[in-house]
Amino acid sequence: MMKRLLLVDDEETIRFLAAEFLRDEGFDVVEAESGDDALGHLRQSEAFDILVSDVQMPGLRDGVDLVACARAILPNIAVVVVSGYAASLSERLAALRQPHEFLPKPFHLTELTDSINQAAAKHASNNSLRSEVRV
């Protein structure tokens, strides 16, 4: 089954190259150029398995805010956060609590797919643990 992925980055070239690569890897990719644009896709009841988002973007919501909003709408979404500003984000990323992957920029496209697969595996494991606790 093809995984549906929401790719959010304001840098058009990076977004285009990553989207094409991920499509070649078998993902169904929807692109968004800002947190606000991505939130529009999420609010339109579009189902996504994975969110890949840059942090530094124009608009009212940066990537960390977007992750919080996305998880409120789609609690089962796996997340990869990418940024060139890792040091300044550690506290905000820790506040996300649920498993996510962090990928520092610049990155190779194969590192992106590795991070996506790790995020999906962590999220599936976390969901499995929550199901066991409820039983």
C-alpha positions as CSV (number, residue, x, y, z in Angstrom):
1,M,0.0,0.0,0.0
2,M,1.4,3.4,-1.0
3,K,2.0,5.8,1.9
4,R,0.5,9.2,1.6
5,L,3.0,12.0,2.5
6,L,2.6,15.7,3.1
7,L,5.9,17.5,2.3
8,V,6.2,21.0,3.6
9,D,9.1,23.3,2.7
10,D,9.1,26.9,1.5
11,E,12.2,26.4,-0.6
12,E,10.7,25.4,-3.9
13,T,13.8,23.6,-5.3
14,I,14.3,21.5,-2.2
15,R,10.6,20.7,-2.1
16,F,10.5,19.8,-5.8
17,L,13.6,17.6,-5.7
18,A,12.5,15.8,-2.6
19,A,8.9,15.3,-3.9
20,E,10.2,13.8,-7.1
21,F,12.6,11.5,-5.3
22,L,9.9,10.3,-2.9
23,R,7.5,9.7,-5.7
24,D,10.1,7.5,-7.4
25,E,10.5,5.7,-4.0
26,G,6.8,4.9,-4.1
27,F,5.2,7.6,-1.9
28,D,2.1,9.5,-2.8
29,V,3.3,13.1,-2.2
30,V,1.3,16.2,-1.7
31,E,3.4,19.4,-1.5
32,A,2.8,22.5,0.6
33,E,4.9,25.7,0.6
34,S,4.1,26.8,4.2
35,G,2.6,25.7,7.4
36,D,-0.6,27.5,6.7
37,D,-0.8,25.8,3.2
38,A,-0.2,22.4,4.9
39,L,-2.8,23.0,7.5
40,G,-5.3,23.7,4.8
41,H,-4.6,20.2,3.3
42,L,-5.0,18.7,6.8
43,R,-8.2,20.5,7.5
44,Q,-9.7,19.4,4.2
45,S,-9.8,15.9,5.7
46,E,-7.0,14.7,3.5
47,A,-5.6,11.5,5.1
48,F,-1.8,11.4,5.4
49,D,0.4,8.7,6.8
50,I,3.5,10.9,7.1
51,L,4.3,14.6,7.6
52,V,7.7,15.9,6.5
53,S,8.1,19.5,7.4
54,D,10.8,22.1,7.4
55,V,10.8,24.3,10.5
56,Q,11.7,27.8,9.3
57,M,8.9,28.9,7.0
58,P,7.0,32.1,6.4
59,G,3.4,32.5,7.7
60,L,1.8,32.1,11.1
61,R,2.9,28.6,11.7
62,D,6.4,27.2,11.6
63,G,7.1,23.5,11.3
64,V,7.0,22.8,15.1
65,D,3.6,24.5,15.3
66,L,2.4,22.6,12.3
67,V,3.4,19.2,13.8
68,A,1.3,20.0,16.9
69,C,-1.7,21.0,14.7
70,A,-1.3,18.0,12.5
71,R,-1.3,15.6,15.4
72,A,-4.4,17.2,16.8
73,I,-6.1,16.5,13.4
74,L,-4.4,13.2,12.6
75,P,-3.1,11.6,15.8
76,N,-1.7,8.7,13.9
77,I,0.6,10.7,11.6
78,A,4.3,9.9,11.6
79,V,6.5,13.0,11.5
80,V,9.9,14.0,10.2
81,V,11.1,17.5,11.0
82,V,13.9,19.0,8.9
83,S,15.9,22.1,9.7
84,G,19.3,23.8,9.4
85,Y,18.8,25.3,12.9
86,A,19.0,22.2,15.1
87,A,20.5,23.8,18.2
88,S,17.8,26.4,18.7
89,L,15.0,23.8,18.3
90,S,15.9,21.1,20.9
91,E,13.4,22.3,23.6
92,R,10.6,22.9,21.2
93,L,11.1,19.5,19.5
94,A,11.2,17.8,22.9
95,A,7.8,19.3,23.8
96,L,6.3,17.4,20.9
97,R,6.5,14.3,23.1
98,Q,5.3,11.8,20.6
99,P,8.0,10.1,18.5
100,H,9.4,12.0,15.6
101,E,12.5,12.0,13.5
102,F,14.8,15.0,13.2
103,L,16.9,15.4,10.0
104,P,19.4,18.3,9.9
105,K,19.8,20.2,6.6
106,P,21.6,19.8,4.3
107,F,20.8,16.1,3.8
108,H,21.0,13.5,1.1
109,L,17.7,12.3,-0.3
110,T,18.5,8.7,0.8
111,E,18.7,10.1,4.4
112,L,15.3,11.5,4.0
113,T,13.8,8.1,3.1
114,D,15.7,6.5,6.0
115,S,14.2,9.1,8.4
116,I,10.7,8.7,7.0
117,N,11.0,4.9,7.4
118,Q,12.3,5.3,11.0
119,A,9.5,7.8,11.9
120,A,6.9,5.4,10.5
121,A,8.4,2.5,12.4
122,K,8.6,4.5,15.7
123,H,5.1,5.7,15.3
124,A,3.7,2.2,14.6
125,S,5.6,0.9,17.6
126,N,4.2,3.7,19.8
127,N,0.6,3.0,18.5
128,S,1.1,-0.7,19.3
129,L,2.1,0.0,22.8
130,R,-0.8,2.3,23.4
131,S,-3.2,-0.4,22.1
132,E,-1.6,-2.9,24.5
133,V,-2.0,-0.5,27.5
134,R,-5.8,0.0,26.7
135,V,-6.4,-3.8,26.6
